[in-house]
Amino acid sequence: MKIYAKHIGRISFFKYIGVTVLILSGMLIFSMYLSPELKKLINRNLINPYLNETLYFSIQIVLDLIIAFFIAGKIGEEIIKNNKDPFLSTFLGFLKLWFGIFIVAMFSEMIPRLIEHGIDFGFIGLGILMWLVMGGPLFLLIGAAQGGLTSWFIGKEIEKRKTHYNTM
């Protein structure tokens, strides 16, 4: 049974992302039981904004998952078809992923404000500049940290699956 490179990349990538989400969710739930003040903080900053504007955040999540879907396929293709270094390919994939998340966050924050206040090109330019200066380095740092911590594991698993599935 031959599995395509993009599918192998997506399976490995989303497996690790799923495990990460489960671990972080467990840590949040556990920390909510430890401290009532922390529970109020989590409810106020994480849960209530989502419940108040479900459509807004759901659109962001779906767009981010679409970006991750295509980037994970590209990571698998680079490692399997192009025989690139697994760590570097996955690390650059995470940087691309976080750049995509940055673009989605920037425009999902700017579009409702443009609808509310009207389209003004000076406002658009200033908003993009503010996001690039204030948010760009933060998203780049998060992407580099996540990529550096998980790239070796995901890259090696994709490489291992390449030899396993394509020799059958």
C-alpha positions in Angstrom: 0.0 0.0 0.0 1.6 3.2 -1.1 0.7 6.4 0.8 1.4 9.8 -0.7 3.9 12.1 0.9 1.4 14.8 1.7 -0.8 12.3 3.5 2.1 11.0 5.6 3.1 14.6 6.5 -0.5 15.5 7.5 -1.0 12.4 9.6 2.2 12.9 11.5 1.7 16.6 11.9 -1.8 16.5 13.2 -1.1 13.6 15.5 1.5 15.7 17.3 -0.7 18.8 17.3 -3.6 16.8 18.7 -1.4 15.4 21.5 -0.2 19.0 22.2 -3.8 20.3 22.4 -4.8 17.4 24.7 -1.9 18.1 27.0 -2.5 21.8 27.1 -6.3 21.3 27.7 -5.5 18.9 30.6 -3.1 21.4 32.1 -5.7 24.1 31.9 -8.4 21.9 33.5 -6.0 20.7 36.2 -4.9 24.3 37.0 -8.6 25.4 37.2 -9.1 22.9 40.0 -6.0 24.1 41.9 -6.9 27.7 42.2 -10.3 29.5 42.1 -8.6 32.8 41.1 -7.0 31.0 38.2 -10.3 29.5 37.2 -11.9 33.0 37.1 -8.9 34.3 35.0 -9.3 31.4 32.5 -13.0 31.8 32.3 -12.7 35.6 31.7 -9.8 35.5 29.2 -10.3 32.2 27.4 -13.8 30.8 27.7 -16.1 33.8 27.8 -14.7 35.6 24.7 -15.2 32.4 22.7 -18.8 32.0 24.0 -19.6 35.6 23.3 -18.3 35.6 19.8 -18.4 32.0 18.7 -18.6 32.7 14.9 -15.6 35.1 15.0 -13.3 32.6 16.7 -14.6 29.6 14.8 -13.8 31.2 11.5 -10.2 31.9 12.8 -9.9 28.3 14.0 -11.1 26.9 10.6 -8.8 29.2 8.6 -5.8 28.2 10.8 -6.6 24.5 10.4 -6.8 24.9 6.6 -3.4 26.6 6.7 -2.0 23.8 8.8 -3.5 21.2 6.5 -1.6 22.6 3.4 1.7 23.3 5.3 1.7 19.8 6.8 1.3 18.3 3.3 4.2 20.4 2.1 6.4 19.3 5.0 5.8 15.6 4.1 6.4 16.3 0.4 9.7 18.0 1.1 11.0 15.3 3.4 9.8 12.3 1.3 9.9 13.4 -2.3 12.7 16.0 -2.2 14.8 14.2 0.5 15.3 17.4 2.5 16.5 17.4 6.1 13.6 16.4 8.4 14.4 18.9 11.1 14.9 21.9 8.9 11.9 21.1 6.7 9.6 20.8 9.7 11.1 23.8 11.5 10.5 26.0 8.4 7.0 24.5 8.1 6.3 25.7 11.7 7.5 29.2 10.8 5.3 29.2 7.8 2.4 28.0 9.9 2.8 30.7 12.5 3.2 33.3 9.7 -0.2 32.1 8.4 -1.7 32.3 11.9 -0.3 35.8 12.1 -1.9 36.9 8.8 -5.3 35.4 9.9 -5.2 37.1 13.3 -4.2 40.4 11.7 -6.9 40.5 9.1 -9.6 39.0 11.4 -9.0 41.8 13.8 -8.8 44.5 11.1 -11.8 43.5 8.9 -14.5 44.1 11.6 -13.0 47.4 12.5 -12.9 48.4 8.8 -16.6 47.5 8.5 -17.4 49.4 11.6 -15.4 52.6 10.9 -15.3 52.5 7.1 -12.5 51.8 4.7 -9.6 54.2 5.0 -6.3 53.3 3.4 -4.3 55.2 6.0 -6.0 53.2 8.7 -5.3 49.9 6.9 -1.6 50.8 6.4 -1.3 51.9 10.0 -3.0 48.7 11.2 -0.8 46.5 9.2 2.3 48.4 10.3 1.3 48.1 14.0 0.6 44.3 13.6 4.0 43.8 11.8 5.9 45.7 14.4 4.1 44.6 17.6 2.8 41.1 16.6 5.2 39.9 14.0 8.2 39.3 16.3 6.0 37.6 18.9 4.5 35.2 16.3 7.9 34.5 14.9 9.3 33.8 18.3 6.4 31.4 19.1 6.8 29.7 15.8 10.6 29.3 16.3 10.1 27.9 19.8 7.4 25.4 18.8 9.3 24.5 15.7 12.5 24.0 17.6 10.9 21.8 20.2 8.9 19.6 18.0 10.6 19.6 14.6 12.9 16.7 15.3 10.2 14.4 16.5 7.7 15.1 13.6 10.5 15.1 11.0 11.9 11.8 12.1 8.4 10.2 12.2 7.7 11.4 8.7 11.0 10.0 7.6 10.3 6.7 9.4 6.8 6.4 7.8 8.4 7.1 4.4 10.5 4.0 4.5 7.7 1.9 6.2 4.8 2.7 3.8 6.7 2.9 0.6 8.5 -0.4 0.8 5.4 -2.5 1.2 
